[in-house]
């Protein structure tokens, strides 16, 4: 595995791998509040663990950078512990990392997003970076890969999976159970309506900007009391399988 971790390799080793036109994987997460029961590194931790296992499983040459742990989280700033950056900061970080990779001869970058607040900014960023730099770039948000599995196995109703919810709490129970303050979990389901819902898998017809405290006095939305490690394991393994397949297809030029 160390042969795929950017920071564990020497300059000469990296040069040899980059000559093989690998897929460079960069997880992008966040440090933000996750209610009373999950730590602020939840998004970054889940994304990085997923990237580690997918890169290890992938057969096409690939490299993994350390995660960007900061993201767009202004809507969580009411709650202590959240760290947010501006779009320009995120974009410039991504552009500078990408430019460095391109200067060394790299041409394939996969961004793995694990934070809801990053979705729209990252879509804009990848389009701008692609237009400016000569490389292929793919953006993946992990829960998009597992929507079918989640809908098969979830126990909570609509509104039960949003933030520090059944899904994220289950993933943490599987990956690092000691992080979960189970005695502090409680349901806070916000189903929304026909036009707008905070549910992670809803198909919203409108966008309404709002801060998180408008939706939840304690910072979480959903039902973490329905969480279990078995659900987390099933979803995580499906995400690893899908992401490793995407890496292989991307590298082989068969993704689109």
C-alpha positions in Angstrom: 0.0 0.0 0.0 2.9 2.4 0.7 3.7 2.2 -3.0 0.5 4.1 -3.6 0.8 6.8 -0.9 2.3 10.0 -2.3 4.0 11.0 1.0 5.6 7.6 1.5 7.4 7.6 -1.8 10.7 9.2 -2.9 11.0 11.7 -5.7 12.6 9.1 -7.9 9.8 6.6 -7.2 7.1 9.1 -7.9 8.8 10.0 -11.2 8.7 6.3 -12.2 5.0 5.9 -11.3 3.9 9.2 -12.9 5.6 7.9 -16.1 2.8 5.2 -16.1 0.1 7.9 -16.3 -1.6 7.0 -13.0 -4.8 8.3 -11.5 -4.0 10.7 -8.7 -6.7 10.5 -6.0 -7.3 13.5 -3.7 -9.9 13.2 -1.0 -11.7 16.5 -0.1 -13.5 16.7 3.2 -14.3 19.2 6.0 -13.8 19.9 9.7 -17.3 20.8 10.9 -19.7 20.1 13.6 -21.6 16.8 13.5 -24.0 17.2 16.4 -23.3 16.0 19.9 -22.4 12.5 19.0 -19.8 12.6 16.2 -16.4 14.4 15.9 -15.7 17.3 13.6 -13.4 15.2 11.4 -16.2 12.8 10.4 -16.4 13.8 6.7 -12.6 13.8 6.3 -12.2 10.5 8.1 -14.8 8.7 6.0 -13.5 10.0 2.7 -9.9 9.2 3.5 -10.7 5.6 4.6 -12.7 5.1 1.5 -9.9 6.4 -0.7 -7.3 4.3 1.1 -9.2 1.1 0.5 -10.3 1.9 -3.0 -6.7 2.8 -4.1 -5.4 -0.4 -2.5 -8.0 -2.4 -4.4 -7.6 -0.7 -7.7 -5.5 -2.6 -10.3 -4.7 0.5 -12.5 -1.7 2.5 -11.4 -2.8 5.2 -8.9 -1.5 7.5 -6.2 -3.2 8.9 -3.1 -2.6 12.3 -1.7 -3.4 13.2 1.9 -6.9 14.6 2.3 -7.8 18.3 2.2 -9.4 18.5 5.6 -10.9 21.9 5.2 -14.0 22.7 3.1 -16.9 25.0 2.5 -18.8 24.9 5.8 -20.1 28.4 6.4 -23.6 27.0 7.1 -22.2 25.1 10.1 -20.4 28.1 11.7 -23.0 28.7 14.4 -21.7 25.5 16.0 -18.3 25.5 17.7 -15.4 23.6 16.1 -16.3 24.2 12.5 -13.6 25.5 10.3 -14.6 27.0 6.9 -12.7 28.4 3.9 -13.8 30.5 1.0 -14.5 29.2 -2.5 -11.4 31.1 -3.7 -9.2 29.4 -1.2 -10.5 25.9 -2.1 -10.2 26.6 -5.8 -6.7 28.0 -5.5 -5.6 25.0 -3.3 -6.9 22.6 -5.9 -5.5 24.5 -8.8 -2.0 24.7 -7.3 -2.0 21.0 -6.4 -3.2 20.2 -9.9 -0.7 22.5 -11.6 2.2 20.9 -9.6 1.0 17.4 -10.7 0.7 18.5 -14.4 4.2 20.0 -14.3 5.6 16.6 -13.2 3.8 14.9 -16.1 0.5 13.8 -14.5 -2.7 14.0 -16.5 -5.4 12.2 -14.5 -6.9 13.6 -11.3 -9.9 12.1 -9.3 -11.4 14.3 -6.5 -13.2 12.3 -3.9 -15.7 14.5 -2.0 -17.1 13.6 1.3 -18.9 16.8 2.4 -22.2 18.2 1.2 -21.2 21.8 1.3 -18.4 21.0 -1.2 -20.6 19.6 -3.9 -21.6 22.8 -5.8 -18.2 24.5 -5.3 -16.3 21.5 -6.5 -18.4 21.2 -9.6 -17.5 24.7 -10.5 -13.8 24.2 -9.6 -13.3 21.1 -11.7 -14.8 22.9 -14.7 -12.5 25.9 -14.3 -9.4 23.7 -13.6 -10.1 21.6 -16.6 -10.5 24.6 -18.8 -7.2 26.1 -17.6 -4.9 23.0 -17.3 -4.2 20.2 -19.6 -5.6 17.2 -17.7 -8.5 14.8 -17.3 -10.4 15.4 -14.1 -13.2 13.4 -12.4 -15.3 14.5 -9.4 -16.9 11.8 -7.2 -19.1 12.4 -4.1 -19.1 9.1 -2.3 -22.8 8.8 -1.3 -23.8 9.1 -5.0 -22.1 5.7 -5.5 -24.2 3.9 -2.9 -27.7 5.4 -3.1 -29.1 2.0 -4.2 -27.5 0.2 -1.3 -28.6 2.8 1.2 -32.2 2.7 0.0 -32.2 -1.1 0.2 -30.9 -1.3 3.8 -31.8 1.9 5.6 -34.1 1.8 8.6 -35.0 5.5 8.9 -37.8 7.2 6.9 -37.3 10.1 4.5 -35.4 12.8 6.3 -33.5 10.2 8.4 -30.3 10.5 6.4 -28.9 14.0 6.1 -26.1 15.1 8.5 -24.6 13.1 11.5 -27.5 10.8 10.6 -28.2 7.1 10.2 -25.6 6.8 7.4 -22.7 8.8 8.7 -23.1 7.4 12.2 -23.2 3.8 10.8 -20.1 4.5 8.8 -18.3 5.7 11.9 -19.6 2.8 14.0 -18.0 0.5 11.4 -14.7 2.4 10.8 -14.0 3.8 14.2 -16.7 3.0 16.8 -14.9 4.7 19.6 -15.6 8.0 17.9 -19.4 7.7 18.4 -20.9 9.1 21.6 -23.9 6.7 21.4 -25.5 7.9 24.6 -25.9 11.3 23.0 -27.7 10.1 19.8 -31.3 11.2 19.3 -33.6 11.5 16.3 -34.2 14.8 14.5 -35.9 13.9 11.2 -36.7 16.8 8.9 -38.5 15.3 5.8 -39.0 18.6 4.0 -41.7 18.8 1.3 -42.3 18.4 -2.4 -39.9 21.1 -3.4 -37.1 20.9 -0.9 -35.7 18.4 1.7 -32.4 18.2 3.6 -32.5 14.4 3.0 -29.2 13.3 1.4 -31.0 11.3 -1.3 -33.8 13.7 -2.1 -34.3 15.2 -5.6 -34.8 18.8 -4.8 -36.6 21.1 -7.2 -35.4 24.4 -5.6 -32.4 25.6 -3.7 -32.8 27.7 -0.6 -29.6 28.8 1.3 -29.9 28.6 5.0 -27.7 28.1 8.1 -27.8 24.8 9.9 -29.2 26.2 13.1 -32.3 27.0 11.2 -32.9 23.3 10.7 -31.4 21.8 13.9 -30.7 23.3 17.3 -28.2 20.5 18.1 -26.5 20.4 14.7 -27.6 17.0 13.3 -30.4 16.1 10.9 -31.7 12.6 10.6 -32.0 9.6 12.9 -28.6 8.4 14.3 -30.4 6.1 16.7 -31.1 3.8 13.7 -27.4 3.5 13.0 -25.5 0.2 13.2 -22.1 -1.0 12.1 -23.6 -3.7 9.8 -25.2 -1.0 7.7 -22.0 1.0 7.7 -20.0 -2.0 6.6 -22.3 -2.8 3.7 -22.4 0.7 2.5 -18.6 1.2 2.9 -17.7 -2.0 1.1 -20.1 -1.0 -1.8 -18.5 2.4 -2.0 -15.0 0.9 -2.1 -16.0 -1.5 -4.9 -17.5 1.3 -6.9 -14.7 3.8 -6.4 -12.0 1.2 -7.3 -13.9 0.4 -10.4 -14.1 4.1 -11.4 -10.4 4.4 -10.8 -9.7 1.5 -13.2 -12.1 2.7 -15.8 -10.8 6.2 -15.7 -7.2 5.1 -16.0 -8.1 2.8 -18.9 -10.0 5.6 -20.7 -13.3 3.7 -20.5 -15.2 5.8 -18.0 -17.0 7.8 -20.6 
